[in-house]
């Protein structure tokens, strides 16, 4: 019998297996509604350094248990573990606790992206000046970030048995990338490609996440050779059927179920968005069903469950 992990990795390899298409969410926040428990990202980790070893072990077990609960209840194929304290041992501990408890049932993923993302607030103005005034310093920073995340991935590879990395630097607004395609090709694309290759060389699968309108830089994202692109944001005008025509034979696709509609749309709109993403995605060589961002704080659980039921009922890929 195919495990969720096998189905997920087969989709990333663009060799989909018959049966229910894989499903996961980068973040699933409404754990209070679903389980009466606070998500790891919403907890206060200020006292981690003060915890005794026994307290840390209990904390790690509790976080691992919640990640597993989410995957089991909602039939996710992968679990993304996010480092929430400044201590890597917390991250390594959670990953290893999950693996020890579930074996190879789920694909285990971790975040880590060296590339420049959209700067916050006034930072975007400063970044623009720096591209013109001190490009060599930006390139030096990009090199240092790449070294840092490569070394971190090497430590993960040595200390855990994760399957892949999710690169979460956002590049795009709804109107397009925060850099022109030419600027992107200078300050981001080369480092993204090198990062992906370094992770591939370690045996990791790589999923590149960015919200927004990716069309002006889609070719550069694909050329960096991630196994998958997430999240195919319909609020930015991204149509998964169009992306399949452009790149569906080169990269696995994840997402396109409209988060905005899941939050504020009608039941019919949510169901139609889920059906459209699912039916279109199943035409691609590789497809993973998910929202167009994540199941974020404030998004009602029942709205996620609307899309989830469509996936359960209509997401079975026939044998070819």
C-alpha positions in Angstrom: 0.0 0.0 0.0 1.3 3.4 -1.0 2.2 5.7 2.0 1.5 9.4 2.0 5.2 10.0 1.8 5.6 7.9 -1.3 2.7 9.6 -3.0 4.2 13.0 -2.1 7.7 12.2 -3.4 6.3 10.7 -6.5 4.4 13.9 -7.3 7.6 15.9 -6.7 9.4 13.6 -9.2 6.5 14.2 -11.6 5.7 10.4 -11.6 2.2 10.6 -9.9 0.8 7.4 -8.5 -2.8 6.4 -8.9 -5.1 7.2 -5.9 -5.8 10.3 -3.9 -3.4 13.1 -4.9 -1.1 14.3 -2.2 -2.2 17.1 0.1 -0.3 19.3 2.6 -0.3 22.8 4.0 2.9 24.8 4.8 1.2 26.0 8.0 -2.0 24.9 9.6 -2.8 27.5 12.2 -6.3 26.7 13.5 -5.1 24.0 15.9 -7.1 25.5 18.8 -10.4 24.9 16.8 -9.3 21.5 15.6 -7.5 20.1 18.7 -7.8 22.6 21.5 -4.0 23.1 21.4 -1.8 26.1 20.5 0.2 25.8 17.3 4.0 25.8 17.9 4.3 29.1 16.0 2.0 30.8 18.5 3.8 29.8 21.6 6.2 31.9 23.7 9.7 30.6 23.4 11.4 33.3 25.5 12.0 30.7 28.3 13.5 28.0 26.1 17.0 28.8 27.4 15.8 28.5 31.0 14.2 25.1 30.5 15.8 22.1 32.1 16.6 19.1 29.8 13.5 17.3 31.0 11.3 20.3 30.2 12.8 20.6 26.8 12.1 16.9 26.0 8.5 17.3 27.1 8.2 20.5 25.0 9.6 18.7 21.9 7.3 15.7 22.3 4.3 18.0 22.6 5.2 19.9 19.4 5.9 16.6 17.5 2.6 15.2 18.8 0.6 18.2 17.4 2.3 18.1 14.0 1.4 14.4 13.8 -2.2 15.1 14.9 -2.6 17.6 12.1 -1.2 15.2 9.5 -3.4 12.3 10.7 -6.7 14.1 11.0 -6.4 16.0 7.7 -4.5 13.3 5.8 -1.6 15.5 4.9 1.2 13.7 3.0 4.0 15.9 4.4 4.8 17.7 7.7 6.7 21.0 7.5 8.6 21.6 10.8 9.5 25.2 11.5 12.2 26.3 13.8 10.6 28.5 16.5 13.4 29.1 19.0 16.9 30.3 18.4 18.3 26.8 19.3 18.7 24.4 16.4 18.5 21.5 18.9 14.8 22.3 19.3 14.2 21.9 15.5 16.3 18.7 15.3 14.6 17.3 18.3 11.1 17.8 16.9 12.0 16.3 13.5 13.6 13.2 15.1 10.7 12.8 17.5 8.3 12.8 14.6 10.4 10.4 12.5 10.8 8.0 15.5 7.1 7.9 16.0 5.7 7.7 12.4 8.7 6.1 10.6 8.5 6.8 6.8 4.7 7.4 6.7 5.0 11.2 6.1 7.5 13.3 4.1 9.3 15.5 6.6 10.3 19.0 5.5 12.1 22.1 6.9 12.3 25.7 5.9 15.4 27.5 4.9 15.9 30.1 2.2 19.0 32.2 1.6 17.6 34.5 -1.1 16.5 38.0 -0.7 12.7 38.4 0.0 10.5 41.5 -0.3 11.9 43.9 2.3 9.6 45.1 5.1 8.2 48.7 5.1 10.8 51.4 4.1 13.4 48.6 3.6 12.3 48.3 0.0 13.4 51.9 -0.7 16.8 51.2 0.9 17.2 48.0 -1.1 16.5 49.9 -4.3 19.2 52.4 -3.5 21.6 49.7 -2.6 21.1 47.9 -5.9 22.3 51.1 -7.7 24.8 52.4 -5.2 26.5 49.3 -3.7 25.6 46.2 -5.7 28.8 44.5 -4.7 27.8 44.6 -1.0 24.4 43.1 -1.9 26.2 40.3 -3.7 28.5 39.7 -0.7 25.4 39.5 1.6 23.8 37.0 -0.8 26.9 34.9 -0.7 27.0 34.9 3.1 23.4 34.0 3.4 23.9 31.2 0.9 26.9 29.9 3.0 24.8 30.1 6.2 21.8 28.2 4.9 24.0 25.6 3.2 25.8 24.9 6.4 22.5 24.7 8.3 21.2 22.2 5.8 24.4 20.2 6.2 23.8 20.1 10.0 20.2 19.0 9.4 21.4 16.3 7.0 23.9 15.0 9.6 21.5 15.2 12.6 18.0 14.3 11.1 16.4 12.4 8.4 14.3 15.1 6.7 13.3 14.6 3.1 13.4 18.2 1.8 13.5 21.9 2.2 10.8 24.5 1.6 12.2 27.9 0.5 9.9 30.6 1.8 11.3 33.9 0.7 8.5 35.8 -1.0 9.4 37.7 -4.1 6.1 39.0 -5.5 3.2 41.3 -4.8 -0.2 40.7 -6.5 1.0 43.1 -9.2 4.3 41.3 -9.8 7.8 40.8 -8.4 9.4 43.4 -6.2 12.3 43.5 -8.6 12.3 43.7 -12.4 13.0 40.4 -14.2 16.5 41.8 -15.0 17.2 42.8 -11.4 15.9 39.4 -10.3 18.3 37.7 -12.7 21.2 39.5 -11.0 20.4 39.6 -7.3 18.3 36.5 -6.7 18.1 33.9 -9.5 21.8 32.9 -9.4 21.7 32.3 -5.6 18.4 30.5 -5.8 19.8 28.1 -8.4 23.0 27.5 -6.4 20.9 27.0 -3.2 18.6 24.5 -5.0 21.6 22.6 -6.4 23.3 22.5 -3.0 20.2 21.0 -1.4 19.7 18.6 -4.3 23.3 17.5 -3.8 22.5 16.6 -0.2 19.7 14.4 -1.4 16.9 16.9 -0.5 13.7 17.6 -2.4 13.2 21.3 -2.8 9.9 23.3 -2.9 10.0 26.9 -3.8 7.3 29.0 -2.2 6.3 32.6 -3.1 3.0 34.3 -3.1 1.9 36.9 -5.7 2.2 37.3 -9.4 5.1 35.1 -10.4 4.5 35.3 -14.2 7.3 37.8 -15.0 9.9 35.5 -13.3 8.3 32.1 -13.8 11.0 31.1 -16.3 13.8 32.0 -13.8 12.0 30.1 -11.0 11.8 27.0 -13.2 15.3 27.3 -14.4 16.5 27.2 -10.8 15.3 23.5 -10.8 13.2 23.2 -7.6 11.2 20.0 -7.6 8.0 22.1 -7.0 6.6 25.6 -7.0 4.1 26.7 -4.4 1.6 28.5 -4.0 0.3 29.6 -7.4 -1.7 32.6 -6.0 -5.1 33.1 -7.7 -5.5 36.4 -5.8 -2.6 37.6 -8.0 -4.2 36.3 -11.1 -2.3 33.0 -11.3 -4.3 30.4 -13.1 -3.0 26.9 -12.5 -4.1 25.7 -15.9 -2.0 28.4 -17.5 1.0 27.5 -15.4 0.6 23.8 -16.4 0.8 24.9 -20.1 3.8 26.9 -19.4 5.8 24.8 -17.0 3.8 21.7 -16.0 6.2 19.3 -17.7 9.2 20.8 -15.9 8.2 21.2 -12.3 5.6 19.9 -9.8 2.9 22.4 -8.9 1.4 23.0 -5.4 -1.6 25.1 -4.4 -4.0 27.5 -6.2 -7.0 27.0 -3.8 -7.9 30.6 -3.1 -7.2 31.5 0.5 -9.1 34.8 0.2 -12.2 32.9 -0.8 -11.6 30.4 1.9 -11.6 33.3 4.4 -14.4 35.6 3.1 -16.0 33.9 0.1 -19.2 32.0 -0.2 -19.5 28.2 0.2 -20.0 27.9 -3.6 -16.9 30.0 -4.3 -14.7 27.9 -2.0 -15.9 24.7 -3.5 -15.4 26.0 -7.1 -11.9 27.2 -6.3 -11.0 23.8 -4.8 -12.5 21.9 -7.8 -10.8 24.1 -10.3 -7.4 23.7 -8.7 -7.9 20.0 -8.3 -9.2 19.2 -11.7 -6.6 21.4 -13.4 -3.7 20.2 -11.2 -4.5 16.5 -11.9 -3.7 17.2 -15.6 -0.1 18.1 -14.7 2.8 15.6 -14.5 3.1 16.4 -10.8 0.5 18.1 -8.5 0.0 18.5 -4.8 -3.3 19.9 -3.5 -3.0 22.8 -1.1 -4.2 26.4 -0.4 -2.7 29.4 -2.2 -0.7 30.4 0.9 -1.4 28.5 4.1 -4.2 27.9 6.6 -3.4 31.1 8.5 -4.6 32.5 11.8 -8.1 33.8 11.6 -9.2 31.6 8.7 -12.2 29.6 9.9 -11.6 25.9 10.2 -14.8 25.0 8.5 -13.7 26.9 5.4 -10.6 24.8 5.1 -12.7 21.7 5.6 -14.9 22.7 2.7 -12.0 22.5 0.3 -10.6 19.4 2.1 -13.8 17.5 1.5 -13.7 18.3 -2.2 -10.2 16.9 -2.3 -11.3 13.7 -0.5 -14.3 13.2 -2.7 -12.9 14.2 -6.1 -9.1 14.0 -5.8 -8.6 10.4 -6.9 -6.2 10.0 -9.8 -7.0 7.0 -12.0 -4.4 4.6 -13.1 -3.0 5.5 -16.5 
